[in-house]
Each structure stands twice: as structure tokens, then as C-alpha cells.
Amino acid sequence: MSPSKAVAKRRIFLLSPANLSGRRAEILLREAAKFDLATRVRIKDAPIGEVFSFISGLYFRGKLAYATAFSEKSKARDSIFIITATRGLVAPHVRIGLDGLVEMAGVPINCSDPRYRAPLERDLAKLARRIGKSAEIILLGSIATPKYLEPLSKMFGERLLVPTDFIGCGDMSRGAMMLRAVRSMVPLVYAPVMSLETARGR
């Protein structure tokens, strides 16, 4: 009898958010903005993934493109989530309006701030119950500070993985790296966060 094939583990992608205090966010949120996306934001008909891709034209766009390319097609809508400042985990297709973006912009992503941490821990617990103990969690975001790693590691432990090539790279380099991976359809190499403790520059 031939050996059975290993069953691929399901992967959940968690994306860090775009910076809502930057120049492109200011352009999108100003009252005089009349372009299509700004108009849709005002009527709460803009997917948060599209909004963040506009605000972070390389880094977040690269994260979303990468997660979309390498998630299971039949489960993509339930396998990609954005970490937000006030609303926990939000799927990229969820519509958001001006009030929601302003709300998020007013809260720092800091583990000590309950406005960030409480919704995130709530949704991480829901996600953990739903996916069971076999799925791997891929963090596409900064690993240099505890703002994502601390709550995610607490919930998922050794199942929390990050791309090894993220070590020592800036946001722009990471964005370009992920877009190249999408073009070649060759995924990045992942490693458990716990094994990279000594490599993180805190």
C-alpha cells in the first residue's frame, strides 16, 4: 500500500491594518474628496480591504493580494481577516463608512488599550473555536513589537506563523516581496513566531 498523502493544513491569514494617520488616508477622508472610493466611503459602501489598499498602496495591497492568492479559494471569505484598532477582526469584504474609519483612526493599536485589545481578543477566541486546533495562523504584519504578537501568540501559540523573509525588512520591501510571490505563485516560507524570538528587534 502506498503511503497516504499528507493532508494540507488550513491556513488563516491575519493582516495588520493600514495606517489611518498617513497622507493617503487624509486624502480619502477630507470633505472635499469627490473620487469614487471617497464617495462610497461616505455612504458606507466601500469594502475595508479596498479602503486599506488605497491608503497603503504597496504594503497592505501586497498583504491582501498575497492572502487572496494563497488561501483556499472555496474558503477565502472565511480565511482572511484584518486586525483593526476598534473592531477586532474584520473580513476584507465588509463595508465600512467614514464614521468607522474616523473611529479607528482615533484609537492607537496598543496592547494596553482595551478599546483595541478587548474586541481583538473576543474575535480571536471566536476564530479559535470555529477553526479548531489544526489550522495554522499566518500573520502578515509587523513582528517587531508586541501589538500583534502578544494577543495572537497567547491565543494560538506555536500555530502562529510569520514569513521568515519579513525579518529585518521594512514595510515597502515586504509589500513588494508579497506581490512578487503572487506573480510567481510561489508562497513565502513560514516559521513559528516562537522560534523567531531571538530574531525580533524589540
Protein Blocks (a to p, Z undefined) as FASTA:
>chain_A
ZZddddddddddddddddfkbmklmmmmpmklcbfklmmmmnopacfklmmmmmmmmlmm
mmmmmmmmmmcfklmmmmcccddfklopadfklccdfklmmmmmmpccdfklmklmmmmm
mmmmmmmmmnommbccdddddfkbfklmmmmmmmnmmmlccdfklgopafklmmmmmmmm
mmnopacddddfklmmmmpcZZ
